[in-house]
Structure formats: C-alpha cells, structure tokens
Amino acid sequence: MEVATGALGTLIPKLGQLLQDEYNLQKGAKKNIEFLSKELERIRAALCNVGEVPVEQLNELVRIWSRDVRELSYDMEDIVDTFMGRVQGPDTPSKKSAKRFIKKLGNIVTKAKTRHEIAKEIKDIKERVREVAERRDRYKVDAIKPVKTLVDPRITALYTKTTDLVGIDEAREELITRLTKGDGMSAQQQRVVSIVGFGGLGKTTLAKAVYDQLRVQFDCTAFVSVSQNPDLNKLLKNLLYELDKQKHAKIHSTMLEERHLIDLIREFLQNKRYLIVIDDIWDMKPWGILQCSLHDNGLKSIIITTTRILDVAEQIGGCYKQKPLTHESSKKLFYGRIFGSEGTCPGQYFEVSEKILKKCGGVPLAIITTSSLLANKSGNIKEWNDVCGSIGSGLARNPSMDGMRKILLLSYHDLPAHLKACLLYLSIFPEDYEIHKMRLIWKWIAEDFVHCEEESQSLFELGESYLNELLNRSLIQVASTNSDDTIWSCRVHDMVLELICSLSREESFVTTVLGDSRQSMPSSGSMVRRLSLQSTTWPTMEMSKLRSVTIFSPAIINTMPSLSCCHLLRVLDLEGCNLKEHPSLRFIGNLFHLRYLSLAVTGYAGELPVEIAKLQFLQTLRLDDTQIEELPSGIVGLTQLMCLSVAGRTSLPNGLLRYLPSLEMLGVVRVDSACIAGELGLLTQLRVLAVHLSIDKECRWDENMCTALVGSLGKLHKIQYLVVDSDMSANLEAGSVESLGNLSYLRIGTATSLPTWIRPALLLSSLDIAVVQVRREDIQVLGRLQALRYLDLTVAGDIIQVLERFMVSPDSFPCATTCTFDGFTMVPSTFPPGAMPRLENFTFVIPLEAFSRGEFTTDDLALGHLPSLQDVNVGLYFGVGKVSEEVVTKVTDKLRREADVHPNQPGLHLVAR
C-alpha cells in the first residue's frame, strides 16, 4: 500500500505539469488529465487510509485493488518519463529546471503526432483509473479501519549494541570462568563454548563482550559471521583476513579453493594460541568446514560460537543457554532509551511501562523495538496504552517468532510513507551486507524516494535525515563510523531483513534472485521493477519495465544481456563486478532515464563511451577504483550531476567543472594545475571534496596550484568534508579562507606546516594532518578547537622533531577522545590537570635519547593527568645515538607503573621505533 501511495505522490505533480499552456494539448486531453488528477487524489487518500491497517487485516480483494493501483501509477509515470526522455529534459526539484523541461516538452507536443499520442495514452489510462475507482467504491475501501489485535511475541533475532551496557555482566563473567578455569578438561586442551538462545537475546553481544575482554591474552584473534546462506569460500577468506589483516590483505582477490584455504588457516594457527568467535551458525555444514581448519594445537585456544538452534549448539559442544534480561536490566534498557533513566520517567507512565515490560519478557529486541516506538510518543499516554494493548501477553508464556514479527510491524506501520519506501529498499541488499551510507542515499534519491519541500534543501542531507530516523527507530544498525563518529555504513539485522523482504514481495517492490537460483518474484499481475541479483546466472524474465538493477554476484556480469531495451532504467549499480575484460559499455547511452550509474570497484580499464553525454538525468556517477584514465568531454552536458566519484588517476577535461554546478560530492579528483584548482571554487554546492594534488603529464609541479586551491576553498561555504592528498608537501598557507564554518572533517596528506586558516573558530570534529614541521603555537591552536574529537598530528620524515617544553592551558582539547602525536616529542606532563578531560586513546612518542641526555625524566610521564584514559600507545624512539638498557628499563617500568595506578588501568602498548 505504501509503495502505491508513494508512486502516486510522485505522479500527481507530473500530471499537473501537463496542464500547462506550453503543452498546447487538445481540450479533450486536458479534461482527461484534470479527471485523472482529481480521481488519483481520491485514490491516494483511500490508499493512505488502507496503509494504516496491518496487511493481515485486509481482505484479498482490497489487496488486489491496491496492487492494481500500484501498477497503474507505475505505468502512468512510465508514460510521462518516456516523453521526458524524448525531449531530453531533466526532471528535478528546481523550479528553473522544471521551466526548461516544460519549454522543451512544449516544443514537442505542438507537433500533431505527439499531441495525438499523448491524448491516446491518457484516454487509455483514464479507463483504467475509472475502473479502479469503481472497485474502490464497491469494496468500500474508504471505510476500512484498523482493528486492534493481540500480538503474541516470541523471541526474535535482533541484537543491538544497547545491550553492551545492560544485563550481560554476570553472563560474561560466567562464560570467562568457564573458558579459562576449566571443567575437568586438560589444561592445554582447546575450549569451545556455543551460546544458544532465541534471536534477539543478545548472543552476539555477549560473545563480543567476552571476546573483547580476553583477546589481549592471545596471539591472534578473529570474529566472523556465518549467516543463514553462507559462502564457505568467502567465510574462510574472512577468517584468514581477520587473523592477520596485513599478511592476508589481498586474500579476497584470490581464486583459492576451500581445501587450500583450510590448509592456510591450519598452517597459520599451528603454533599460535588463538581466540575465534564464529557468529550466527544455522546448521552443521559450515561448522564442519571451519572445524577442519581450527585444529587443537594444545595451546589452550578458545572458540566461541553463537546459534539460534539448540541441536547445532549441542553438536558443536559446550552448550551455553542464554537467559533473558532480568527485570531490573529490562527497566534500565527500556527507560534509558526513552527518558535517559528510570528516575526521569514521569509518574503517569510507570504503570503502563510495567505492563509493557512484562509482555516483552526480558527480550532485548522486544524492549528495544517497543521503546524506540514509544520514544516518539513520549507526550501521549493514550498512545502508550494503545501500543501496550497491541502486544499480546503470550510472550512470557510461549515466545513466538511470529509474534515478534508483529512487534516489528508495529514500528514499520508507525513510519511515514517515505520512510517505509526507504526501508523496503534495503531488501535489495544480501544478508549481513555492510551498506555504505552514501551509496544507499544516492540510490534513494535516484529512485525518487527523497523529496525536498524547498529549493534550498539538499537532497542528500534530507536523505541523510531519513537514514538517521531509521537508525533512531532501531530498524537498522550502525556498522561502522568515521573518525568523527559520523556514520560510514549501516547494516540490517536478519530479522528486520526477513520482515522487509516479505513486505517487499507482497508489494512487488523488489525482485531478488538468490545464489541458489531461488527468486523472490513479484505477486501475480505485477511487473519486475527493481532487480537484486545475488546469483551467478542472469534470470529469464520480462525486463522492459525495469527501473533498477543492482548486482551483488560479480560472476553474473559474464551472462548479463544487453540492457539497451531497458529505457526506463534509473539505477544501474555494477559495484564490485569484474569489468576488466568487458569490451564496451556503449549500451548505457540508450538508458536515457539513468540517474545512478556505478562502476566502482570494477577495475574497468576501457574508456567511458561518448554516449554517456545522452544521460541528461544522471545524478550520481561512481568511477572510483577503476582504471579509467580520462573522462570524455561529453560529460560537460551532465548538468544534473550531484555526485561524481572518480579514481585519483583519472584526468578531467579542461573546463569541465564549470559545467557541473549541481555537484555536492566530488572525489577523488586529480588536480595537476592551477586552472583545475581554481575551477573548484565554482562548485558552490559542494559539501564533500577529496582532491589529489599531482604532478602533470610532463612530471611538473605547478607552484600556483596550492594558492589556487586555497582560494577556491574560500568560496565553498557549504563544505563539510575535505581531503587534500598530494604527491609532494603542499604549501596551503597562501590566501585567506573565511568561509569554512561548516567544515567538520579535514584530512591533509602532507603540508609544509599547519595552515593558518585552521583556527579556533572552526567546528572541526576530526583532523588528520601530516606536516613537515610542527610549531609550538600549532599545538596551542589545535587545543582551542572546541569541537575536536579526533586528532592525528604527524610530522613527516624519519627524524623525530623535538619541541621545546611548554604548557598548554588547562582547558585545552576539551572534547578530544582520540589523539595521536607522531614524529615529534610530546610527553603527557605537557598537559596539566584539566586538559584533555575526555581523552580515551592516546598515542605519542618518547625520545629515549632525550632521557639519556637528561632533557626529560621519568617524572614527566604523568598519565594520571588524563582522567578518561583507556588505551595508551607509546613509540619508544631510539634515534641514532646509543641508549643504555638502564634508560629503556627505567622508562618502560615507569610507564607500566603509571598505567597500573591509573583509576582506569588503561591498556599500555609499547613499540620500538
């Protein structure tokens, strides 16, 4: 229902455009359009009404009616889009762009043939709309109301980081004791524990907590996830990579068979004590394969597994049945997510809260899902009672997976229509897939799920708010973050993915072809509109109505047919496919409606076809990690491009950037002249910019390039994320930059010195910079950056620079949590009590020669001045002179004592330099 509602929401404004005088339509056609617009408004209102009712409460006739409305709206939009393609006019939120589109379309519809075609299409559609409207009245769709039903939740399969802090201490200590103190086993024997329990009880969280506490005691560690339909070859490669990321950095690009991979793992682990977690095992086959590689080497190694299936846990051995949260832990989790703590909960909510907690039965998933729903209703006690009444009391008596689905559906039905479409779109991704935030949001935009109310709004920022809302409602999870704690990627938990895949099938929203050739086909009477390919063979199906193709199986590219006939295609995502041997991509020139094109990580080495200039609607072009040497000159015509991502080696045509005024993201762009650096200043909508300053084709370095770049930065008022890498140390001092008030992330490869435009007024959250020389005043400036959370300041070169001792003010670095000082001497005592109050991770260098000369003493190592310290990494720099063993011992012993007496007892890691 929500899909049809959203489709109509995009279609109705387009029909309104056809009534403009510029079209010069026949009177009969105009009247038909007016009829369509009014009738579709009524149908949309009825759909919104139906959308409030859970699917299971709707009779089959209403479901069929909703399906037919959806297909009708798609067909009507296809007609409009086809005419848009004929005039090559972009459909954008911009009013000016809309006027240009109308003018172009008017030039075509003045022709008699085109007017006749439009009139005929509209007449045919009118009959279909009339028939659908009659059925709406006959089925009394407008009168449908939701019925309160009992939900009987059984335990499901959603884990969350929230339980890291709630209710696992006792279980963690019990498991650690069991693993380390033994239960009659040989002291040297391999230990195995298999955590089993209902989905959503926090098995993964518990395993991770044990893993994090024990891992420092082992030679090597790994944490891998199996999932329901594992690729065993990839699983073994993941295990090798986790065991030694440096040694096996390229293991995923090899073609090794399982037997060879098992041998490599056995050889690697032969003389090492290891700790390995194998998460989410569904049957014995993957465990059997992994067990072959994890032989008992008599070094007290530990294996922890998690599973939802008791039989699997018992066969693996060491079965540990996880318990639900206690009532006190349940309350802490529930109230903490809504009010911050139980103590701040208003009194009128206690009674209904206790009822809800009783029904949740200590299941973290039930508590998290329900509390996330209620957090948006914290001012309305009636809505709390309604939610409580919708959850059956069967959870405590007989937990049910089906009931948990109903709890998840509560959160789903509470979403606005635009977020429902965005959530359903996640069903294109495979199980356990890490979804890059930018990739997802740009695809949402291409699919027309993101709509701005105002011209000044950024589509990407609005899409980012959609993502944050889904995170807030616990429907997706953060998978990884940037150094400034912004989201890099997200993941959908298995249970939520199962829910949205089933909803997607019901709505014929996405067609998924899985690795075993199983297909999640659309319902009867529906066309394939969005295709997610996770198999090795291209499916046989009608593709003329395709709007989106995303490929997750690289091998399928060898059987991919020509997509030239898919004129309505908006999204073509080939990321990760092997295109090194692919001869030509000329067919993309026929995909007039393409909005998102990704060749990222394909290794494509050919030329982009000149036909790419025909893609007048293109918004996102991703060419990162390809071997494309140069962009074609025709790309200047892609004026609607908002995201251009290229490989650092790719050259841009001269003057290109001035023709791409809509760009919001650009990287990693090769800049080898002052001309290109100056053109960057024309891109006033840029929010993300990554540049690589390079020598030109004649191996010359343009001395004016850095000055031009700094001048351009002064014009980029919206920039938030900036990366500047270079072949040589860059002098970024020249010029004045006054407009970087929105900059939150900055990385500079190597600069001659700290740029003077980095000053306290900036709201930088993350700064990663290498300089040729650091100055005392640089530390003072950085210390006054009030929002700075992550700092990595490195002095380039092999010689450690020694700063004269100085004291920063006590209020320096107020928000810093991670700090690295490398390549120059910086001892903790230079920070008085009160400085760096939030610092958790500290990396610095100690020049042992300076200790030998008496310039520093062990009294300078005062880690106690840093109250939040959790982890310390110290580089012991020997230099070129002779350092006595006595000095080394004195320094290392002092560091260990400092760590031992610190209230937090931070981890200490010493590395010789």
Buried (B, 14 or more C-beta within 10 A) or exposed (E): BBBBBBBBBBBBEBBEBBBBEBBEBBEEBBEBBBBBBEBBEEBBBBBBBBBEBBBEEBEEEBBBBBBBBBBBBBBBBBBBBBBBBBBBBBBBBBEEBBEBBBEBBBBBBEEEEBBEBBBEBBEEBBEBBEEBBEBBEEBEBEEBEBEEEEBBBBBBBBBBEBBBEBBBEEBBEEBBEBBEEEEEEEEEEBBBBBBBBBBBBBBBBBBBBBBEEBBEEBEBBBBBBBBBBBBBBEBBBBBBBBBBEEEBEEBEEBEBEBEEBBBBBBEBBEEBBBBBBBBBBBBBEBBEBBBBBBBBBEBBBBBBBBBBEEEBBEBBEBBBEBEBBEEEBBBBBBBBBBBEEBEEBEEEBEEBBBBBBBBBBBBBBBBBBBBBBBBBBBEEBEBBBEBBBBBBBBBBEEBBBEBBBBBBBBBBBBBEBBBBBBBBBBBBBBBBBEBBBBBBBBBBBBBBBBBBEEEEEBBBBBBBEBBEBBBEBBBBBBBEEBBBEBBBBBBBBBBBBBBBBBBBBBBBBBBBBBBEEEEBBBEEEBBBBBBBBBBBBBBEBEBEBBBBBBBBBBEBBEEBEEBEBBBBBBBBBBBBBBBEEBEEBBBBBBBBBBBBBBBBBBBBEBEBBEBBBBBBBBBBBBBBBBBBEBBBEBBBBBBBBBBBBBBBBBBBBEEBBEBBEBBBBBBBBBBBBBBBBBBBBBBEBBBBBBBBBBBEEEEEBBEBBBBBBBBBBBBBEBBBBBBBBBBEBBBBBBBEBEBBEBBBBBBBBBBBBBBEBBBEEBBBBBBBBBBBBBEEEBBBBBBBBBBBBBBBBBBBBEEBBEBEEEEBEEBBBBBBBBBBBBBBBBBBBBBBEEBBBBBBBBBBBBBBBBBBEEBBBBEBBBBEBBBBBBBBBBBBBBBEEEBEEEBBEBBBEBBEEBBEEBEBEBEBEBEEB
